[in-house]
Amino acid sequence: MSRLHPASRLQATTDSDDPPGVGCRAPRREVDRIEWRLADGGDPAALVEDFLAGYGLAVRDLTGRGRHRSADRICGAALMISAAGAAQLVTAAGAAQPAGPAGPVSPAPAVPDVVAVVYVHAPELSAVDGPEAAVDWSLGRWRPSWSPQSHADAVAAVREAIARGDVYQVNVVGHASAAYHGDPMPALRRVAALPGARYGGVLRGQGWAVACASPETLVEVVDGRVVTRPIKGTRPATRAGRAQLLSSAKERAEHVMIVDLERNDLAMIAVTGSVRVDELYAVRRWCGLWQAESVVSAQVAPGVGLAALLRAVCPGGSVTGAPKLAALELIAAVEPVGRGPSMGVLGWVGSDRIDLGLSIRTVGADAERLHLWAGGGVTWGSEPAAEVSEAAAKAAPLRAALAGR
């Protein structure tokens, strides 16, 4: 059985880490945090908004033009929401209570479902950690939560649901974990440093840590303008792979469905008529993969705060499917374990901007094991074996970084 190395950094301080999405690079330190789990009950979106507003962050109305100054005491806050926490924010039309379906439990229960960490500027702060000491690091064999055949069977089940008309598209995600020995923080920082990681960073607490290398923007708000950048469609980063991605009718149809879903999500909190698609199906690179990305934006309606924003966009359409609630119900039925901190939210809430990434390409750590998740969107045109291969390709850079390669 794996045991934590005495030098382990799986503790509640995050002073020496860069949370994903943070724009300010001035020295800072944690001053307060909240951690929430599904069993705690209540409305996590309102809890986060109230907590951050209490520290003077402008989260009650997102239409204003904010400014970030290093002279201000409050720097901003890191925010993480697990996939299960994000599912709780799905609200049926006209319902007063969240209606997200319950799914299988997370294989990394030490990681909370919602974390908000407030930081203050601390120009006098000296480095909390010195140079990382050389420690033994070993990573055990990866153990998947399902076999390739079970993954393929889940893809087939989604295709059957599409044939019945229950859904149009569903994202199917697999999980694997590996025991480790030593300090996991250097390995997690290698994940956060992967090329193309717009939301590269590490967040940690007592007995847990999360590293993110996500390229995908769930939602960004600057000066009253809200933007989302959904990613759908993946091929190897070769000349042939790029040509295949650009010419694939299946990938383009899947992508456009999610763009339409994101347009509808933003319309819930936008000035009427302001939603627009600024860029459609642009091919960009992440590590050894080409991915298709679009940009959708809108003007935030007066009075919309952080809680309303989170309820509108969570969970992200590109990791759920369409219609979103039906997709969540099918995900809960076909996936063997919960998604933990992956496929949720990880980013930054500052005085001048909100910048939240979709926590794909994410690794969770508890006291004994590392956990990672990967998958892809399934449409009627999906081939089960190809979906299994795509998930493996997405996980490969994370596994390599964790192993030290």
C-alpha positions as CSV (number, residue, x, y, z in Angstrom):
1,M,0.0,0.0,0.0
2,S,1.3,3.5,-0.9
3,R,2.1,5.9,1.9
4,L,2.7,9.7,1.8
5,H,6.3,10.7,1.8
6,P,7.2,12.8,4.9
7,A,7.8,15.7,2.5
8,S,4.3,15.5,1.1
9,R,2.7,18.9,0.3
10,L,-0.9,17.6,0.4
11,Q,-1.9,20.2,3.0
12,A,-4.2,23.2,3.1
13,T,-1.6,25.9,2.2
14,T,-1.6,27.1,-1.4
15,D,0.7,30.1,-1.1
16,S,3.4,28.6,-3.4
17,D,1.1,27.4,-6.1
18,D,-0.5,29.2,-9.0
19,P,-4.2,28.4,-9.1
20,P,-5.6,27.9,-12.6
21,G,-6.8,31.1,-14.4
22,V,-5.1,33.6,-12.1
23,G,-4.0,36.7,-13.9
24,C,-2.1,38.5,-11.1
25,R,1.5,37.4,-10.6
26,A,2.2,39.5,-7.5
27,P,3.1,37.6,-4.3
28,R,0.0,36.6,-2.4
29,R,-1.1,34.4,0.4
30,E,-4.3,32.6,1.3
31,V,-6.5,34.4,3.9
32,D,-9.7,32.3,4.0
33,R,-11.5,29.4,2.2
34,I,-14.7,27.5,2.1
35,E,-15.0,23.8,1.2
36,W,-18.4,22.3,0.5
37,R,-19.5,18.7,-0.2
38,L,-22.8,17.4,-1.6
39,A,-23.8,16.1,1.8
40,D,-23.7,19.6,3.2
41,G,-26.8,20.6,1.3
42,G,-27.9,24.0,0.3
43,D,-27.1,26.1,-2.8
44,P,-23.4,26.1,-3.5
45,A,-23.7,28.9,-6.1
46,A,-25.2,31.2,-3.5
47,L,-22.7,30.1,-0.9
48,V,-19.8,31.0,-3.1
49,E,-21.3,34.4,-4.2
50,D,-22.0,35.3,-0.6
51,F,-18.5,34.3,0.6
52,L,-16.6,36.2,-2.1
53,A,-18.9,39.3,-1.8
54,G,-18.0,39.3,1.9
55,Y,-14.4,40.0,0.8
56,G,-15.3,42.9,-1.4
57,L,-15.2,41.1,-4.8
58,A,-17.7,42.5,-7.3
59,V,-19.7,39.3,-7.8
60,R,-23.3,40.6,-7.2
61,D,-23.5,42.4,-10.5
62,L,-21.2,41.4,-13.4
63,T,-22.0,44.3,-15.7
64,G,-19.4,46.7,-14.3
65,R,-15.9,47.6,-15.4
66,G,-13.5,46.2,-12.8
67,R,-9.9,47.1,-12.1
68,H,-7.2,45.0,-10.5
69,R,-4.5,46.9,-8.5
70,S,-1.7,45.4,-6.6
71,A,-2.2,48.1,-4.0
72,D,-5.5,46.5,-3.1
73,R,-5.5,44.1,-0.2
74,I,-7.7,41.4,-1.9
75,C,-6.0,39.8,-4.9
76,G,-8.9,37.5,-5.8
77,A,-10.1,33.9,-5.3
78,A,-9.5,30.5,-6.8
79,L,-12.7,28.6,-7.4
80,M,-13.2,24.9,-8.0
81,I,-16.4,23.0,-8.6
82,S,-16.5,19.2,-9.1
83,A,-18.6,17.6,-11.8
84,A,-21.1,16.5,-9.2
85,G,-21.2,20.0,-7.7
86,A,-21.8,21.5,-11.2
87,A,-24.6,19.0,-11.8
88,Q,-26.3,20.2,-8.7
89,L,-26.6,23.7,-10.3
90,V,-28.8,22.4,-13.2
91,T,-32.3,23.7,-12.4
92,A,-35.4,22.6,-14.2
93,A,-37.5,25.3,-15.8
94,G,-39.6,27.0,-13.1
95,A,-38.2,24.7,-10.3
96,A,-37.0,26.2,-7.1
97,Q,-34.5,23.5,-6.3
98,P,-31.5,22.1,-8.2
99,A,-32.5,19.1,-10.4
100,G,-29.2,17.6,-11.3
101,P,-29.4,13.7,-11.2
102,A,-27.4,11.8,-8.7
103,G,-24.6,9.7,-10.2
104,P,-22.0,7.3,-9.0
105,V,-19.7,8.4,-6.2
106,S,-16.3,10.0,-6.8
107,P,-13.3,7.7,-6.6
108,A,-11.5,10.6,-4.9
109,P,-13.9,11.5,-2.1
110,A,-11.2,13.5,-0.2
111,V,-11.5,16.2,-2.9
112,P,-14.4,18.6,-2.0
113,D,-17.2,19.4,-4.4
114,V,-16.8,23.2,-4.1
115,V,-13.7,25.1,-3.0
116,A,-13.2,28.9,-2.9
117,V,-9.9,30.3,-1.7
118,V,-9.4,34.0,-1.1
119,Y,-6.0,35.5,-1.5
120,V,-4.5,38.8,-0.4
121,H,-1.6,40.7,-1.9
122,A,1.5,40.2,0.2
123,P,4.5,42.0,-1.3
124,E,6.5,41.2,1.8
125,L,5.9,37.5,1.4
126,S,8.9,35.3,1.1
127,A,8.8,32.0,-0.6
128,V,7.0,29.4,1.4
129,D,8.7,26.5,-0.2
130,G,12.4,26.4,-0.9
131,P,13.9,24.6,-3.9
132,E,12.1,21.2,-4.2
133,A,14.2,18.6,-2.5
134,A,15.0,15.5,-4.5
135,V,12.7,12.8,-3.2
136,D,11.9,9.3,-4.3
137,W,9.0,9.3,-6.7
138,S,7.3,6.2,-8.0
139,L,4.0,5.8,-9.7
140,G,2.2,2.4,-9.7
141,R,0.3,0.8,-12.5
142,W,-2.7,2.6,-13.8
143,R,-6.0,0.8,-12.9
144,P,-8.9,1.8,-15.1
145,S,-12.4,1.9,-13.6
146,W,-13.7,0.0,-16.7
147,S,-12.3,-2.1,-19.5
148,P,-12.0,-0.9,-23.1
149,Q,-15.0,-3.1,-23.9
150,S,-17.1,-1.6,-21.1
151,H,-16.2,1.8,-22.4
152,A,-17.2,0.8,-25.9
153,D,-20.5,-0.7,-24.5
154,A,-21.3,2.7,-22.9
155,V,-20.7,4.4,-26.2
156,A,-23.1,1.9,-27.8
157,A,-25.7,2.6,-25.1
158,V,-25.5,6.3,-25.9
159,R,-26.0,5.6,-29.6
160,E,-29.1,3.6,-28.7
161,A,-30.4,6.5,-26.7
162,I,-29.8,8.8,-29.6
163,A,-31.7,6.4,-31.9
164,R,-34.7,6.6,-29.5
165,G,-34.6,10.4,-29.5
166,D,-33.7,10.7,-25.8
167,V,-30.6,12.7,-26.5
168,Y,-28.6,14.2,-29.4
169,Q,-25.1,13.9,-28.0
170,V,-23.5,12.7,-24.7
171,N,-20.0,13.0,-23.4
172,V,-18.7,9.7,-22.0
173,V,-15.8,9.8,-19.6
174,G,-13.6,7.1,-18.1
175,H,-11.4,7.1,-15.1
176,A,-8.1,5.4,-14.0
177,S,-6.0,5.7,-10.8
178,A,-2.5,4.7,-9.7
179,A,-0.9,4.4,-6.3
180,Y,2.1,6.6,-5.7
181,H,5.0,6.9,-3.3
182,G,6.7,10.2,-2.5
183,D,5.7,13.9,-2.8
184,P,3.1,14.2,-5.6
185,M,3.4,18.0,-5.9
186,P,6.3,18.1,-8.5
187,A,4.4,15.6,-10.6
188,L,1.2,17.7,-10.4
189,R,3.1,20.8,-11.3
190,R,4.5,19.1,-14.4
191,V,0.8,18.4,-15.4
192,A,0.0,22.1,-14.9
193,A,3.0,23.1,-17.1
194,L,1.9,21.1,-20.1
195,P,1.9,23.2,-23.3
196,G,-1.4,24.8,-24.3
197,A,-2.8,24.8,-20.7
198,R,-4.7,28.0,-20.5
199,Y,-5.8,26.9,-17.0
200,G,-2.5,25.4,-15.9
201,G,-2.3,25.4,-12.1
202,V,-2.5,23.5,-8.8
203,L,-5.1,23.8,-6.0
204,R,-4.7,21.9,-2.8
205,G,-6.1,21.3,0.6
206,Q,-5.7,19.0,3.6
207,G,-5.2,15.5,2.1
208,W,-6.0,16.4,-1.5
209,A,-4.7,18.3,-4.5
210,V,-5.9,19.0,-8.0
211,A,-3.7,19.8,-11.0
212,C,-5.2,21.2,-14.2
213,A,-3.9,21.6,-17.8
214,S,-7.1,22.6,-19.4
215,P,-7.2,24.6,-22.6
216,E,-10.9,25.2,-22.5
217,T,-12.7,28.3,-21.2
218,L,-16.0,27.5,-19.6
219,V,-16.8,31.2,-19.0
220,E,-14.9,34.4,-18.9
221,V,-16.4,37.8,-17.9
222,V,-14.6,41.1,-18.5
223,D,-16.2,44.5,-18.4
224,G,-19.7,43.1,-18.6
225,R,-18.9,40.8,-21.6
226,V,-19.3,37.1,-21.1
227,V,-17.4,34.6,-23.3
228,T,-17.3,30.8,-23.6
229,R,-14.9,28.8,-25.8
230,P,-16.3,25.2,-26.2
231,I,-13.9,22.6,-27.5
232,K,-15.2,19.6,-29.4
233,G,-13.3,17.5,-32.0
234,T,-9.9,15.9,-31.6
235,R,-7.3,14.4,-33.9
236,P,-3.5,13.8,-33.6
237,A,-1.4,16.9,-34.1
238,T,-0.2,15.9,-37.6
239,R,-0.8,17.4,-41.0
240,A,-3.1,14.5,-41.8
241,G,-4.9,14.8,-38.4
242,R,-5.6,18.5,-39.0
243,A,-7.0,17.7,-42.5
244,Q,-9.2,14.9,-41.0
245,L,-10.5,17.2,-38.3
246,L,-11.4,20.0,-40.7
247,S,-13.2,17.5,-43.1
248,S,-15.0,15.4,-40.5
249,A,-18.8,15.8,-40.8
250,K,-19.2,13.9,-37.6
251,E,-16.9,16.1,-35.6
252,R,-18.3,19.3,-37.1
253,A,-21.9,18.2,-36.3
254,E,-21.0,17.3,-32.7
255,H,-19.2,20.7,-32.4
256,V,-22.1,22.8,-33.7
257,M,-24.6,21.1,-31.4
258,I,-22.5,22.1,-28.4
259,V,-22.1,25.7,-29.8
260,D,-25.9,25.9,-30.0
261,L,-26.2,24.6,-26.4
262,E,-23.7,27.2,-25.2
263,R,-25.6,30.0,-27.0
264,N,-28.7,28.9,-25.2
265,D,-26.8,28.8,-21.8
266,L,-25.5,32.4,-22.3
267,A,-28.9,33.6,-23.4
268,M,-30.1,32.9,-19.9
269,I,-28.0,35.7,-18.4
270,A,-27.5,37.9,-21.4
271,V,-29.0,41.1,-22.8
272,T,-31.6,40.0,-25.3
273,G,-30.2,39.8,-28.8
274,S,-26.6,40.1,-27.7
275,V,-25.5,36.5,-28.0
276,R,-23.2,35.9,-31.0
277,V,-20.7,33.3,-32.4
278,D,-17.5,35.2,-32.8
279,E,-15.5,32.2,-34.2
280,L,-16.7,28.8,-35.3
281,Y,-14.7,25.6,-35.5
282,A,-11.1,27.0,-35.3
283,V,-8.5,24.3,-35.1
284,R,-6.0,24.8,-32.3
285,R,-3.2,22.6,-30.7
286,W,-3.0,21.1,-27.2
287,C,0.1,19.0,-26.6
288,G,0.1,16.3,-29.4
289,L,-3.5,16.9,-30.4
290,W,-5.5,19.2,-32.7
291,Q,-8.8,20.3,-31.2
292,A,-11.7,22.4,-32.7
293,E,-12.7,25.4,-30.7
294,S,-15.4,28.1,-31.1
295,V,-15.9,31.4,-29.4
296,V,-19.4,32.5,-28.2
297,S,-20.1,35.8,-26.4
298,A,-22.8,38.0,-25.1
299,Q,-23.5,41.1,-23.0
300,V,-24.3,40.3,-19.4
301,A,-27.8,41.5,-18.3
302,P,-28.0,44.0,-15.5
303,G,-28.2,42.4,-12.0
304,V,-26.7,39.1,-13.0
305,G,-24.2,37.9,-10.4
306,L,-21.8,35.0,-10.0
307,A,-24.4,32.6,-8.7
308,A,-26.7,33.1,-11.7
309,L,-23.7,32.8,-14.0
310,L,-22.7,29.5,-12.5
311,R,-26.3,28.1,-12.7
312,A,-26.5,29.1,-16.4
313,V,-23.3,27.6,-17.6
314,C,-22.7,24.6,-15.2
315,P,-22.0,21.9,-16.0
316,G,-20.3,22.7,-19.3
317,G,-22.1,21.5,-22.4
318,S,-19.0,20.0,-24.0
319,V,-18.6,17.6,-21.1
320,T,-22.3,16.7,-20.8
321,G,-24.2,16.8,-24.0
322,A,-27.6,17.9,-25.4
323,P,-30.2,18.2,-24.0
324,K,-28.1,18.8,-20.9
325,L,-30.3,17.3,-18.2
326,A,-31.1,14.2,-20.3
327,A,-27.4,13.8,-21.0
328,L,-26.6,14.0,-17.3
329,E,-29.1,11.3,-16.5
330,L,-27.6,9.0,-19.1
331,I,-24.0,9.8,-17.9
332,A,-25.1,8.8,-14.4
333,A,-26.4,5.5,-15.8
334,V,-23.5,4.4,-17.9
335,E,-20.3,5.7,-16.2
336,P,-19.1,3.3,-13.4
337,V,-17.6,6.0,-11.1
338,G,-18.0,9.7,-10.5
339,R,-16.0,12.4,-12.3
340,G,-14.6,13.9,-9.1
341,P,-12.9,17.3,-9.7
342,S,-12.7,16.7,-13.5
343,M,-15.3,17.9,-16.0
344,G,-16.2,20.7,-13.6
345,V,-14.9,24.2,-12.9
346,L,-11.4,25.5,-12.0
347,G,-10.3,29.1,-12.3
348,W,-10.1,32.6,-10.9
349,V,-12.5,35.2,-9.6
350,G,-10.8,38.6,-9.5
351,S,-11.8,42.3,-9.1
352,D,-11.4,42.9,-12.8
353,R,-12.5,39.5,-14.3
354,I,-13.9,36.1,-13.9
355,D,-11.9,33.4,-15.7
356,L,-13.1,29.9,-15.2
357,G,-11.8,26.9,-17.1
358,L,-13.6,23.6,-17.7
359,S,-11.6,21.1,-15.7
360,I,-10.7,18.7,-18.5
361,R,-7.1,17.4,-18.6
362,T,-7.3,17.3,-14.8
363,V,-5.6,15.1,-12.2
364,G,-6.8,14.6,-8.6
365,A,-4.6,13.4,-5.7
366,D,-5.6,11.9,-2.4
367,A,-3.3,10.5,0.3
368,E,-2.5,7.3,-1.6
369,R,-3.6,7.5,-5.3
370,L,-3.6,9.8,-8.3
371,H,-6.8,9.9,-10.4
372,L,-7.4,11.1,-14.0
373,W,-10.4,11.2,-16.3
374,A,-10.7,11.3,-20.1
375,G,-13.4,10.8,-22.6
376,G,-15.2,12.4,-25.5
377,G,-18.5,13.3,-27.1
378,V,-20.7,10.6,-28.6
379,T,-23.1,11.2,-31.5
380,W,-25.0,8.8,-33.8
381,G,-21.9,8.8,-36.1
382,S,-19.5,7.7,-33.3
383,E,-17.6,4.4,-33.5
384,P,-17.1,2.8,-30.1
385,A,-13.5,1.8,-30.7
386,A,-12.6,5.2,-32.0
387,E,-14.0,6.8,-28.9
388,V,-12.0,4.5,-26.6
389,S,-8.8,5.5,-28.6
390,E,-9.6,9.2,-28.3
391,A,-9.9,9.0,-24.5
392,A,-6.6,7.2,-24.4
393,A,-4.9,9.9,-26.5
394,K,-6.2,12.7,-24.2
395,A,-4.9,10.9,-21.1
396,A,-1.5,10.1,-22.5
397,P,0.2,13.5,-21.9
398,L,-1.1,13.6,-18.4
399,R,0.2,10.1,-17.6
400,A,3.6,11.0,-19.2
401,A,3.9,14.2,-17.1
402,L,3.0,12.3,-13.9
403,A,5.6,9.7,-14.6
404,G,8.2,12.3,-15.2
405,R,8.6,11.9,-18.9
